[in-house]
Amino acid sequence: MIEKVFRSEDLPVADRVDAWREKLSQTHAPVDLVCRPDSDFRAQQRVVQLGSALVWPSVMSPLTIRRTPRLIRGSDPEMIHLSLITKGTLGFRMGGPDALYGSCELRTNDSSRPFEIFMGPQGEAVEAVSVEVPRARLPLSSDELNRVIGHRMTGQEGIGALLTAFLTTLVDKPRSYTAADGPRLGTVLIDLLAAVFATALDAMNSLPAESRRRTLTLRIQAFIRDHLHDPDLTPATIAAAHHISTSHLHRLFQDHETTVSGCIRHLRLERAREQLADPARSDVPVHLVAVRVGFEHHAVFTRAFRSAYAMSPRDYRRRALLQEAGDGPAAD
């Protein structure tokens, strides 16, 4: 995945705030910044392009960000912004009472309305993963967006937790994706963002059927990952948990070049592979690793693992641990 990186430390102290103002103006919309003149201001940003959407993890020192009516009259790209706060706190004001946001909360604003953001009011740096999406790309009416933007939402439950997991994985493992994955990931991001907003409005039915279908599939995949340890995880139990028929469930997976059972098996094997390669789990017997990812029978697990990775679980662990220690050959 192609990233653009900004580090204030690469600039003279006197130039850092102006450079950061320019970066925020390019990423979202023109803003004013207010920072103590004697502060040692620091900021970092990575920008990832996903089709028409942007994702940008950042860290910044305390400051105030303002989007004023004058700036809106001068330029309005009509962008919707969402921030997942990962560390620190911030204050926010947009046409209502001040609000304080903390870790795992979702904060939103609209480039078409004035706002103020008070980063790190207690003097701490703030870390966040932010999203920029053109207003026109979201499949919600202007009235619906106006009613939901600026309201507090959680990133710990429901669709918000799915969005959190998506953003966290994207920024933690950018090398897992290529530039060609950008448009597809952008579609997933917009679906999740729209679903978060629609859920807050209790208006999921207002979303296009295809968007609801893709979001339901993401919810089911997350459910499977959360329940891999359960040997009774089957298409029937998954369908029942989501209040759909098993035939509906199988239709959802037709576009993913795998069956529901195949998806479960693949994710279990991937989870086992991660645990076998983890030095912190090197003393966990292989048969217990199998049980923890939902395989009841060790022989079935060994055959499936060998078929997927062309070696036994024990050989894979040995090779991975040697590679981790720097003493063995790289994995194929």
Secondary structure, DSSP 4 states (H G I P E B T S, - for coil): --EEEEEGGGS-GGGHHHHHHHHHHHHT---EEE--TTS---EEEEEEEETTEEEEEEEE-SEEEEE-HHHHHH----EEEEEEEEES-EEEESSSS-EEE-TTEEEEEETTS-EEEEE-TTS--EEEEEEEEEGGGSSS-HHHHHHHTTS-EESSSHHHHHHHHHHHHHHH-GGGS-GGGHHHHHHHHHHHHHHHHHHHHT-GGGS-HHHHHHHHHHHHHHHHHHTTT-TT--HHHHHHHTT--HHHHHHHTGGGTS-HHHHHHHHHHHHHHHHHT-GGGTTS-HHHHHHHTT-S-HHHHHHHHHHHHSS-HHHHHHHHHHHHHT-SPPP-
